[in-house]
Amino acid sequence: MSPRPVQTPLTHSRTGFTLVEMLVVLTIVISLFAVAASGFKKTWQSQELRASAIQLASDMSLASQTAIRLGRPVQVRFYRYQPVEIATQEPRFFGYQLLVRDKVIGLASPLYEMQRFQGTTVMADKGSFSTIAYTKPTVANMKLSGDLSQLDPVLAIGEYEYLSIEFRPDGRTNLDPYTSEPWTITLVSILDSERLADHSAETPVDFQTLSIEPLTGAVRIWN
């Protein structure tokens, strides 16, 4: 008689994953998503900075050309204020406006409405990055209370200060051409601006800098 084969229990095929395996996969997916989102946010902020710098350089060139064409000085005013929709420690330079100065009475009238920098972009108000910040700002429309109904009728930004660069009909600007450092405007994110202000960082993570030639009014971007 031939020996009977040894029978072993059938091995069931495995389907699905254990809870631990699912948690491991989920953790990996979330980590990858967080890394991708962080990179996307950084890229988006860089694009906002670049677009704001290009627009500002274009508008400053427009100010220079308009001054020559009209034979009247044109100011570029940078406004520092605290918008109600963005939480900041201190007012920041969120936008600018072009204004034409009258020959006789000296008053300035806007060419168009105030331009807001894109997204979270602001002008760095630390003199080592924006040398125009060394000039003394003009205080305007000081509110006596926190009533948001007391808004400036033109700018609608409430209490603000501004710095200005003036382009003149002869092609020059009102900036001192004999300073040891070039005249610059540096655009950064609000977060970097706060870090520079409280000295938790010495340099911004990302930035765009515009330089202004005082004698010719030429503007160029470098970073």
C-alpha contacts under 8 A as a table, 3 or more apart, distances in Angstrom:
res1	aa1	res2	aa2	distance
17	F	21	E	6.09
17	F	22	M	6.42
18	T	21	E	5.26
18	T	22	M	6.34
19	L	22	M	5.13
19	L	23	L	6.19
20	V	23	L	5.12
20	V	24	V	6.23
21	E	24	V	5.10
21	E	25	V	6.26
22	M	25	V	5.17
22	M	26	L	6.04
23	L	26	L	5.01
23	L	27	T	6.07
24	V	27	T	5.16
24	V	28	I	6.33
25	V	28	I	5.16
25	V	29	V	6.21
26	L	29	V	5.10
26	L	30	I	6.14
27	T	30	I	5.18
27	T	31	S	6.15
28	I	31	S	5.12
28	I	32	L	6.21
29	V	32	L	5.19
29	V	33	F	6.14
30	I	33	F	5.03
30	I	34	A	6.12
31	S	34	A	5.10
31	S	35	V	6.30
32	L	35	V	5.19
32	L	36	A	6.18
33	F	36	A	5.07
33	F	37	A	6.00
34	A	37	A	5.08
34	A	38	S	6.09
35	V	38	S	5.17
35	V	39	G	6.28
36	A	39	G	5.16
36	A	40	F	6.11
37	A	40	F	5.00
37	A	41	K	6.09
38	S	41	K	5.17
38	S	42	K	6.27
39	G	42	K	5.16
39	G	43	T	6.16
40	F	43	T	5.07
40	F	44	W	6.03
41	K	44	W	5.04
41	K	45	Q	6.16
42	K	45	Q	5.20
42	K	46	S	6.20
43	T	46	S	5.07
43	T	47	Q	6.25
44	W	47	Q	5.07
44	W	48	E	6.27
45	Q	48	E	4.96
45	Q	49	L	6.19
45	Q	119	G	7.71
45	Q	120	T	7.63
45	Q	121	T	7.99
45	Q	189	S	7.43
46	S	49	L	5.11
46	S	50	R	6.16
46	S	206	D	6.87
46	S	207	F	7.78
47	Q	50	R	5.09
47	Q	51	A	6.01
48	E	51	A	5.19
48	E	52	S	6.04
48	E	118	Q	5.57
48	E	119	G	6.31
48	E	120	T	7.86
48	E	121	T	6.90
49	L	52	S	5.19
49	L	53	A	6.15
49	L	118	Q	7.28
49	L	121	T	6.10
49	L	187	L	6.56
49	L	188	V	6.77
49	L	189	S	7.59
49	L	207	F	6.75
49	L	208	Q	6.34
50	R	53	A	5.14
50	R	54	I	6.20
50	R	208	Q	6.51
51	A	54	I	5.17
51	A	55	Q	6.16
51	A	118	Q	7.42
52	S	55	Q	5.17
52	S	56	L	6.06
52	S	117	F	5.57
52	S	118	Q	5.81
52	S	121	T	7.48
52	S	187	L	7.94
53	A	56	L	5.13
53	A	57	A	6.07
53	A	187	L	7.09
53	A	208	Q	6.38
53	A	209	T	7.48
53	A	210	L	7.21
53	A	221	I	7.20
54	I	57	A	5.20
54	I	58	S	6.14
54	I	221	I	7.66
55	Q	58	S	5.08
55	Q	59	D	6.16
56	L	59	D	5.09
56	L	60	M	6.08
57	A	60	M	5.16
57	A	61	S	6.21
57	A	210	L	7.25
57	A	219	V	6.14
57	A	220	R	6.90
57	A	221	I	7.43
58	S	61	S	5.15
58	S	62	L	6.20
59	D	62	L	4.80
59	D	63	A	6.16
59	D	98	L	7.91
60	M	63	A	4.91
60	M	64	S	6.36
60	M	76	V	7.07
60	M	219	V	7.28
61	S	64	S	5.10
61	S	65	Q	6.21
61	S	217	G	7.67
61	S	218	A	7.15
61	S	219	V	6.90
62	L	65	Q	5.09
62	L	66	T	5.92
63	A	66	T	5.13
63	A	67	A	6.14
63	A	74	V	5.79
63	A	75	Q	7.21
63	A	76	V	7.26
63	A	98	L	6.79
63	A	167	F	6.54
64	S	67	A	5.26
64	S	68	I	6.49
64	S	74	V	7.18
64	S	167	F	5.28
64	S	168	R	7.04
64	S	169	P	7.78
64	S	171	G	6.68
64	S	217	G	6.42
65	Q	68	I	5.25
65	Q	69	R	6.10
66	T	69	R	4.98
66	T	70	L	5.90
66	T	71	G	7.98
66	T	72	R	7.99
66	T	74	V	7.16
67	A	70	L	5.43
67	A	71	G	5.53
67	A	72	R	5.07
67	A	73	P	5.17
67	A	74	V	5.42
67	A	100	V	7.84
67	A	167	F	6.28
67	A	168	R	5.59
67	A	169	P	4.82
67	A	171	G	7.79
68	I	71	G	5.18
68	I	72	R	7.09
68	I	168	R	6.91
68	I	169	P	4.16
68	I	170	D	6.50
68	I	171	G	6.59
69	R	169	P	7.46
70	L	169	P	7.56
71	G	168	R	7.79
71	G	169	P	4.92
72	R	100	V	6.82
72	R	101	R	6.36
72	R	102	D	6.96
72	R	103	K	6.47
72	R	168	R	6.64
72	R	169	P	5.79
73	P	100	V	6.09
73	P	101	R	5.51
73	P	102	D	7.90
73	P	166	E	6.44
73	P	167	F	5.63
73	P	168	R	4.50
73	P	169	P	6.07
74	V	98	L	6.78
74	V	99	L	5.56
74	V	100	V	4.45
74	V	101	R	5.97
74	V	166	E	5.62
74	V	167	F	5.24
74	V	168	R	6.57
75	Q	97	Q	8.00
75	Q	98	L	5.65
75	Q	99	L	5.11
75	Q	100	V	6.32
75	Q	101	R	7.32
75	Q	164	S	6.21
75	Q	165	I	5.57
75	Q	166	E	4.27
75	Q	167	F	6.20
76	V	96	Y	6.66
76	V	97	Q	5.65
76	V	98	L	4.69
76	V	99	L	6.52
76	V	164	S	5.41
76	V	165	I	5.23
76	V	166	E	6.32
77	R	96	Y	5.26
77	R	97	Q	5.29
77	R	98	L	6.48
77	R	99	L	7.68
77	R	162	Y	6.04
77	R	163	L	5.58
77	R	164	S	4.25
77	R	165	I	6.59
78	F	93	F	6.41
78	F	94	F	7.81
78	F	95	G	5.89
78	F	96	Y	4.25
78	F	97	Q	6.77
78	F	162	Y	5.18
78	F	163	L	5.18
78	F	164	S	6.12
79	Y	92	R	7.93
79	Y	93	F	5.30
79	Y	94	F	6.49
79	Y	95	G	5.64
79	Y	96	Y	5.69
79	Y	160	Y	6.48
79	Y	161	E	5.74
79	Y	162	Y	4.40
79	Y	163	L	6.79
80	R	91	P	5.79
80	R	92	R	4.79
80	R	93	F	4.00
80	R	94	F	6.31
80	R	95	G	7.62
80	R	160	Y	5.50
80	R	161	E	5.12
80	R	162	Y	5.84
81	Y	91	P	4.52
81	Y	92	R	5.56
81	Y	93	F	6.47
81	Y	94	F	7.15
81	Y	157	I	6.96
81	Y	158	G	7.63
81	Y	159	E	6.43
81	Y	160	Y	4.69
81	Y	161	E	6.73
82	Q	86	I	7.57
82	Q	87	A	8.00
82	Q	88	T	7.10
82	Q	90	E	6.98
82	Q	91	P	4.39
82	Q	92	R	6.43
82	Q	157	I	7.82
82	Q	159	E	7.99
82	Q	160	Y	7.85
83	P	86	I	5.72
83	P	87	A	7.76
83	P	91	P	7.98
83	P	157	I	6.84
84	V	87	A	7.34
88	T	91	P	6.80
88	T	92	R	7.91
88	T	190	I	7.80
88	T	194	E	7.82
89	Q	194	E	7.22
92	R	122	V	6.65
92	R	123	M	7.31
92	R	124	A	7.98
92	R	125	D	7.47
93	F	122	V	5.42
93	F	123	M	5.20
93	F	124	A	7.41
93	F	125	D	7.31
94	F	116	R	5.94
94	F	117	F	5.91
94	F	121	T	7.10
94	F	122	V	4.94
94	F	123	M	6.75
95	G	114	M	6.63
95	G	115	Q	5.38
95	G	116	R	4.22
95	G	117	F	5.44
95	G	122	V	7.45
96	Y	114	M	5.56
96	Y	115	Q	5.35
96	Y	116	R	6.69
97	Q	110	P	7.07
97	Q	111	L	7.87
97	Q	112	Y	7.26
97	Q	113	E	6.60
97	Q	114	M	4.56
97	Q	115	Q	5.98
98	L	110	P	5.77
98	L	111	L	5.63
98	L	112	Y	6.87
98	L	114	M	7.68
99	L	108	A	5.56
99	L	109	S	5.15
99	L	110	P	4.02
99	L	111	L	5.39
99	L	112	Y	7.90
100	V	108	A	5.14
100	V	109	S	5.35
100	V	110	P	6.22
100	V	111	L	6.66
101	R	106	G	5.59
101	R	107	L	5.47
101	R	108	A	4.03
101	R	109	S	6.46
102	D	105	I	5.89
102	D	106	G	4.76
102	D	107	L	5.45
102	D	108	A	6.03
102	D	109	S	7.80
103	K	106	G	5.78
110	P	113	E	6.91
113	E	155	L	7.65
114	M	155	L	6.81
117	F	120	T	7.59
117	F	121	T	5.60
117	F	122	V	6.48
118	Q	121	T	5.71
120	T	189	S	5.41
120	T	190	I	5.62
121	T	187	L	6.48
121	T	188	V	5.61
121	T	189	S	4.56
121	T	190	I	6.10
122	V	187	L	5.63
122	V	188	V	5.64
122	V	189	S	5.93
122	V	190	I	6.05
122	V	193	S	7.57
123	M	130	S	7.61
123	M	185	I	6.92
123	M	186	T	5.77
123	M	187	L	4.47
123	M	188	V	6.17
124	A	129	F	6.54
124	A	130	S	6.04
124	A	185	I	7.49
124	A	186	T	5.63
124	A	187	L	5.81
124	A	188	V	6.15
124	A	193	S	5.95
125	D	129	F	7.52
125	D	130	S	6.14
125	D	133	A	5.58
125	D	193	S	7.89
126	K	129	F	5.73
126	K	130	S	6.03
126	K	131	T	7.67
126	K	133	A	6.45
126	K	196	L	7.61
126	K	197	A	7.50
127	G	130	S	4.97
127	G	131	T	4.64
127	G	132	I	6.97
127	G	133	A	5.13
127	G	134	Y	5.51
128	S	131	T	6.14
129	F	184	T	7.06
129	F	185	I	6.93
129	F	186	T	5.74
130	S	133	A	5.67
130	S	134	Y	8.00
130	S	183	W	7.49
130	S	184	T	5.04
130	S	185	I	4.35
130	S	186	T	5.21
131	T	134	Y	5.64
131	T	182	P	7.62
131	T	183	W	5.48
131	T	184	T	5.26
131	T	185	I	6.70
132	I	135	T	5.70
132	I	163	L	7.64
132	I	183	W	6.29
132	I	184	T	6.45
132	I	185	I	6.79
133	A	136	K	7.33
133	A	137	P	7.86
133	A	163	L	7.43
135	T	163	L	7.31
136	K	163	L	7.28
137	P	161	E	6.03
137	P	162	Y	5.34
137	P	163	L	4.94
138	T	161	E	5.41
138	T	162	Y	5.32
138	T	163	L	6.47
139	V	142	M	7.26
139	V	160	Y	6.39
139	V	161	E	4.43
139	V	162	Y	6.69
140	A	159	E	6.77
140	A	160	Y	5.81
140	A	161	E	5.81
140	A	162	Y	7.84
141	N	152	D	6.63
141	N	158	G	6.76
141	N	159	E	5.31
141	N	160	Y	6.55
142	M	158	G	7.57
142	M	159	E	4.90
142	M	160	Y	7.03
143	K	146	G	7.12
143	K	150	Q	6.83
143	K	158	G	6.95
143	K	159	E	5.65
147	D	150	Q	5.87
148	L	151	L	6.39
148	L	158	G	7.27
150	Q	158	G	6.49
151	L	155	L	7.87
151	L	156	A	5.02
151	L	157	I	5.99
151	L	158	G	4.27
151	L	159	E	7.58
152	D	155	L	5.51
152	D	156	A	4.63
152	D	157	I	6.14
152	D	158	G	5.30
152	D	159	E	7.73
153	P	156	A	5.65
155	L	158	G	7.75
157	I	160	Y	7.12
165	I	173	T	7.07
165	I	174	N	6.56
165	I	175	L	7.18
166	E	173	T	5.43
166	E	174	N	5.43
166	E	175	L	7.88
167	F	171	G	6.74
167	F	172	R	6.11
167	F	173	T	4.54
167	F	174	N	6.85
167	F	217	G	6.76
168	R	171	G	5.52
168	R	172	R	5.45
168	R	173	T	5.72
168	R	174	N	7.68
169	P	172	R	7.33
171	G	215	L	7.03
171	G	216	T	5.34
171	G	217	G	6.07
172	R	214	P	6.00
172	R	215	L	4.59
172	R	216	T	5.10
172	R	217	G	5.64
173	T	214	P	5.17
173	T	215	L	6.31
173	T	216	T	7.31
173	T	217	G	5.93
174	N	214	P	7.11
175	L	183	W	7.75
175	L	214	P	5.37
176	D	179	T	6.21
176	D	214	P	6.59
177	P	213	E	7.73
177	P	214	P	5.26
177	P	215	L	6.45
179	T	182	P	7.04
182	P	211	S	6.73
182	P	212	I	7.25
182	P	213	E	7.58
183	W	211	S	5.70
183	W	212	I	5.44
183	W	213	E	7.15
183	W	214	P	7.69
184	T	209	T	6.63
184	T	210	L	5.50
184	T	211	S	4.41
184	T	212	I	6.15
185	I	209	T	5.60
185	I	210	L	5.10
185	I	211	S	6.50
186	T	207	F	6.67
186	T	208	Q	5.65
186	T	209	T	4.19
186	T	210	L	6.25
187	L	207	F	5.60
187	L	208	Q	5.21
187	L	209	T	6.22
188	V	192	D	6.22
188	V	193	S	6.42
188	V	204	P	6.94
188	V	206	D	6.53
188	V	207	F	4.87
188	V	208	Q	6.88
189	S	192	D	5.26
189	S	193	S	6.20
189	S	206	D	7.72
189	S	207	F	7.72
190	I	193	S	4.92
190	I	194	E	6.22
191	L	194	E	5.20
191	L	195	R	6.29
192	D	195	R	4.98
192	D	196	L	6.13
192	D	201	A	7.86
192	D	204	P	5.34
192	D	205	V	6.83
193	S	196	L	5.18
193	S	197	A	6.17
193	S	204	P	7.59
194	E	197	A	5.03
194	E	198	D	6.31
195	R	198	D	5.43
195	R	199	H	5.94
195	R	200	S	5.10
195	R	201	A	5.31
195	R	204	P	7.98
196	L	199	H	5.03
196	L	200	S	6.38
196	L	201	A	5.35
196	L	202	E	6.18
196	L	203	T	7.04
196	L	204	P	7.28
197	A	200	S	7.80
198	D	201	A	7.85
199	H	202	E	6.53
201	A	204	P	7.06
204	P	207	F	6.47
207	F	223	N	6.58
208	Q	221	I	7.07
208	Q	222	W	6.47
208	Q	223	N	5.16
209	T	221	I	5.75
209	T	222	W	5.41
209	T	223	N	5.63
210	L	219	V	6.59
210	L	220	R	5.57
210	L	221	I	4.50
210	L	222	W	6.27
211	S	219	V	5.68
211	S	220	R	5.57
211	S	221	I	6.53
211	S	222	W	7.75
212	I	217	G	6.24
212	I	218	A	5.84
212	I	219	V	4.74
212	I	220	R	6.96
213	E	216	T	5.70
213	E	217	G	5.16
213	E	218	A	5.20
213	E	219	V	6.51
214	P	217	G	5.50
214	P	218	A	7.73
